[in-house]
Amino acid sequence: MIISNIFYSSSFLKEAKKLSVEILDIFSKKEKIFRLNPLHPSLRLHQLHGELDFLWSISINKNYRAIFKRQKNGDILFVSIGKHDIYKNL
């Protein structure tokens, strides 16, 4: 997976504002790893299944995930961030 640019949807930014500084700091570190090596094992990168199979997920920690959509040009659009139940709101 090659990453050109990373963008954030308005819903992602709204959800991120509700998170603790600690979780946002961890996400920032994970995003740096993602930019350098999207297949790094600590990210636990995986494609979602079923109706959400056009989305991908990385783990921020045991309880939090960041969901993104891959664009054909290599851009990444983060669309959601939160606990595991964020999948229900996509």
N, C-alpha and C positions, 0 to 999 in steps of 0.2 A: 504494500500500500504506500503510495507516494502522496505526500501532503504538500499542496501548493500554498494555500492560505487557510486560516481559520477564522470563521465568523460566528456570531452568536445571535440567535433569534431574540425577538423582544420577550417571548415567553420564558426563554432561558434566563435572560437578565432579570426578569421579574422574580423568578423562582430563586435565583442566586441571592437576591437581596434579603430573602427570608432565612438564609443559612447563617450559621455561626462563622466567625472569623477563622476559627480553627479548621472547619471543613473547607472554606474557601482557600486557605493557605495550602491544604493538602491537594485540592484540585489544581491550584497553580503549579505545584511541583509535578503532579501527574501530567498536566498539559505539556510541560517542558519535556518530560520523558516521551510523551506521545509525538511531539514534533520531531524529536531526534530518532526515535525508534518505535513506531506505532505497534510493533509486534512484541514489545518488551513484556515478559511474563507477568510483571507486577500489575499491568493494566487489565489483565484478564479480558482482553478484547474479544467480542463475539457479536455475530450478527443475530438480530432478533428473529423470531419465527412467526409463522402464521400471517395475520394481517399486517404485522409490523416488520415484515422481512426486508423492507427497504431501509431500516434503521439499524444502527450498531450501538453497542454499549461498551463503556470502559468502567472499571471499578475505581472509585475514589478511595474507599475503605470497605470494611466488611458490610456496612449498611447503606452506603451512598453510591449512586451511579450517575454517570453523565451520558446522555443519549445524543447521538449525532447522525446526520445524513451525509453520505458521501456524494459529492457532485462529480459529474463526468470529467470535468477539467482538473480534478485533484483537490478541489477546495473541500473543506469540511465545514458543515453548519451544525453547531451544537444547538439542539432544540429543547432539551430538558435536563434538569439536574435535581436530584433529591433522593429520598429513600427508595427502596425497591418497589414500592407501590406506585411510583411515577409511571410505570408501564400502563397502569389502568387509565391514565389521563391522556394518553397519546392518541 
